[in-house]
Structure formats: structure tokens, C-alpha cells
């Protein structure tokens, strides 16, 4: 029984980590706050998007999913391309937008 409880606890930890997953997109062509606002606005229109962070200095866009929703990499990629920018890399990260922002502030 203890083993079953342990396995259940580990499974729950995995689920809670999955809910923290965001997509980090490396984007070329963003040069100003107008670029950032346009990308942020278009990504926030997507039903599954909770928050967006555009980091012009590092050429990164981080998209966080709403609770119970899953981000679609192809749709995010296409939304950014349709906005006029080049997507060079997309990866899943185990951070919320706020956590990513805090992490970036710590590197300054």
C-alpha cells in the first residue's frame, strides 16, 4: 500500500509540473516595442493562451497555457510567422511566464 501511495504522489507531482509548461519561441525580426505588442496581442487572442512575454533583447517569446488547455506549437509558430517574423526554434519549458520573467531578471 505504501508503494501505491508513493507512485500516486509521484504521478501527481508530474501532473502539476505539466501544468507549468510553457512554450519558448526564438524569433528573428523583432526590434521594437511595437513588434512585441503585435505578437503579444495576436497570441493572446488564441483560446488556450493565458499569458505572453516578449523579450526583445533575447529574441524570445514565451507563451503560457490556460489551466486545462494545451498549447499547439504549429498554431503558435504560424501566428508569429503570419505577424511577419521568423521562428527559429520552439521548445517546451517547465516555467510560467512570471517564473521566466523572474529568471531573466536574475540574470541581469
C-alpha positions as CSV (number, residue, x, y, z in Angstrom):
1,X,0.0,0.0,0.0
2,X,2.9,2.4,0.8
3,X,4.3,1.7,-2.7
4,X,1.0,2.5,-4.3
5,X,0.7,5.8,-2.4
6,X,4.3,6.7,-3.4
7,X,3.6,6.0,-7.1
8,X,0.4,8.1,-6.8
9,X,2.3,11.0,-5.2
10,X,4.9,10.9,-8.0
11,X,2.2,10.9,-10.6
12,X,0.5,13.9,-9.1
13,X,3.9,15.8,-9.0
14,X,4.3,15.1,-12.7
15,X,0.8,16.4,-13.5
16,X,1.5,19.6,-11.5
17,X,4.7,20.1,-13.4
18,X,3.0,19.6,-16.7
19,X,0.5,22.4,-15.9
20,X,3.5,24.7,-15.6
21,X,4.7,24.0,-19.1
22,X,5.0,27.0,-21.5
23,X,6.4,27.4,-25.0
24,X,9.6,29.3,-25.5
25,X,9.9,30.6,-29.1
26,X,13.0,32.1,-30.6
27,X,12.0,34.7,-33.1
28,X,14.1,36.8,-35.6
29,X,12.9,40.2,-36.8
30,X,11.6,41.7,-33.5
31,X,13.3,45.0,-33.0
32,X,10.9,47.3,-31.1
33,X,8.1,47.6,-28.6
34,X,5.6,47.8,-31.5
35,X,6.8,44.4,-32.7
36,X,6.4,43.0,-29.1
37,X,2.9,44.4,-28.7
38,X,1.8,43.0,-32.1
39,X,3.0,39.5,-31.3
40,X,1.6,39.6,-27.7
41,X,-1.8,40.8,-28.9
42,X,-2.1,38.1,-31.6
43,X,-1.0,35.3,-29.3
44,X,-3.4,36.4,-26.5
45,X,-6.3,36.1,-28.9
46,X,-5.7,32.3,-29.0
47,X,-8.2,30.4,-26.8
48,X,-5.6,28.4,-25.0
49,X,-3.2,31.3,-24.2
50,X,-3.1,32.6,-20.6
51,X,-0.1,34.9,-20.8
52,X,2.6,36.0,-23.2
53,X,6.1,37.6,-22.6
54,X,8.1,39.1,-25.4
55,X,11.8,39.6,-24.6
56,X,13.2,41.7,-27.4
57,X,16.8,41.6,-26.1
58,X,17.0,37.8,-26.2
59,X,14.6,37.4,-29.2
60,X,12.3,35.2,-27.2
61,X,8.5,34.9,-26.9
62,X,7.1,32.8,-24.0
63,X,3.5,31.6,-24.2
64,X,1.7,30.1,-21.2
65,X,-1.4,27.9,-21.5
66,X,-4.6,28.5,-19.5
67,X,-5.4,25.9,-16.9
68,X,-6.6,22.7,-18.5
69,X,-5.6,23.8,-22.0
70,X,-2.7,22.6,-24.2
71,X,-0.6,24.9,-26.5
72,X,-0.4,24.0,-30.1
73,X,3.1,24.5,-31.4
74,X,2.1,24.7,-35.1
75,X,-0.6,27.3,-34.4
76,X,1.8,29.5,-32.3
77,X,4.5,29.2,-34.9
78,X,2.1,30.1,-37.7
79,X,0.7,33.1,-35.7
80,X,4.2,34.5,-35.3
81,X,5.0,33.9,-39.0
82,X,1.8,35.5,-40.1
83,X,2.7,38.5,-38.0
84,X,5.8,38.9,-40.2
85,X,8.6,37.3,-38.1
86,X,10.8,34.2,-38.5
87,X,10.6,31.4,-36.0
88,X,13.9,29.7,-35.5
89,X,13.2,27.4,-32.5
90,X,10.3,26.3,-30.4
91,X,10.7,24.4,-27.1
92,X,8.6,23.5,-24.1
93,X,9.9,24.9,-20.8
94,X,8.6,24.0,-17.3
95,X,8.0,27.6,-16.3
96,X,5.1,30.0,-16.2
97,X,5.6,33.4,-17.9
98,X,6.0,35.0,-14.4
99,X,8.7,32.5,-13.5
100,X,10.5,33.0,-16.8
101,X,10.4,36.8,-16.3
102,X,11.8,36.4,-12.7
103,X,14.6,34.1,-14.0
104,X,15.5,36.7,-16.7
105,X,15.6,39.5,-14.1
106,X,18.0,37.3,-12.0
107,X,20.5,37.1,-14.9
108,X,20.9,40.9,-15.3
